[in-house]
Amino acid sequence: MDAIISAIINIVLGGVAGWVAGIIMKDQGSLLRNVIVGIVGGWLGGFLLGLVGITGLGIIGSIAGACLLLWLIKKFAK
């Protein structure tokens, strides 16, 4: 049961991170796309920060990962 609640919280925080990252990056994508990018970016940010030994940033790491992912999408979508 705790794993399900944790997964739901991570999805919600990832969605918020994607929304904030869309605002920061001035992304013209849809809200749904930004939420999905936030969920994936949250994982990416946590993974990359973990590689350098930084843990416990939560939403800040998720926003950073989502911004990085949005930047990569813009870069390769052209």
C-alpha positions in Angstrom: 0.0 0.0 0.0 2.8 2.4 0.8 4.4 1.8 -2.6 1.1 2.8 -4.3 0.8 6.0 -2.3 4.5 6.8 -3.0 4.0 6.2 -6.7 0.9 8.5 -6.8 2.8 11.2 -4.9 5.7 11.0 -7.4 3.4 11.3 -10.3 1.7 14.3 -8.9 5.0 16.0 -8.0 6.4 15.1 -11.4 3.3 16.7 -13.0 3.8 19.9 -11.0 7.5 19.9 -11.9 6.6 19.6 -15.6 4.1 22.4 -15.4 6.7 24.6 -13.6 9.4 23.6 -16.1 7.1 24.5 -19.0 6.7 28.0 -17.5 10.5 28.4 -16.8 11.5 27.2 -20.3 8.6 29.2 -22.0 7.5 25.9 -23.6 4.5 26.2 -25.9 3.7 22.5 -25.5 0.4 21.3 -24.1 -0.1 20.9 -20.4 -0.4 17.1 -20.8 3.0 17.0 -22.6 4.6 19.1 -19.8 3.1 16.8 -17.1 4.5 13.7 -18.9 7.9 15.5 -19.4 7.8 16.4 -15.7 7.3 12.8 -14.6 10.1 11.5 -16.8 12.2 14.5 -16.0 11.7 14.0 -12.3 13.2 10.5 -12.6 16.0 11.9 -14.9 16.8 14.7 -12.4 16.9 12.3 -9.5 19.1 9.9 -11.3 21.6 12.4 -12.6 21.8 14.2 -9.2 22.3 10.8 -7.5 25.2 10.1 -9.8 27.0 13.1 -8.4 26.0 12.3 -4.8 23.3 14.9 -4.3 20.1 13.4 -2.8 17.0 14.7 -1.1 16.2 17.7 -3.4 12.8 16.4 -4.3 10.8 18.9 -6.3 13.8 21.0 -7.2 15.6 18.0 -8.7 12.4 17.1 -10.6 12.1 20.6 -12.0 15.8 20.6 -13.0 15.3 17.3 -14.7 12.1 18.4 -16.5 13.9 21.6 -17.7 16.8 19.5 -19.0 14.4 17.2 -20.8 12.4 20.1 -22.3 15.6 21.6 -23.5 16.6 18.3 -25.1 13.2 18.0 -26.8 13.5 21.5 -28.2 17.0 20.9 -29.4 16.3 17.6 -31.2 12.8 18.5 -32.4 14.1 21.0 -34.9 
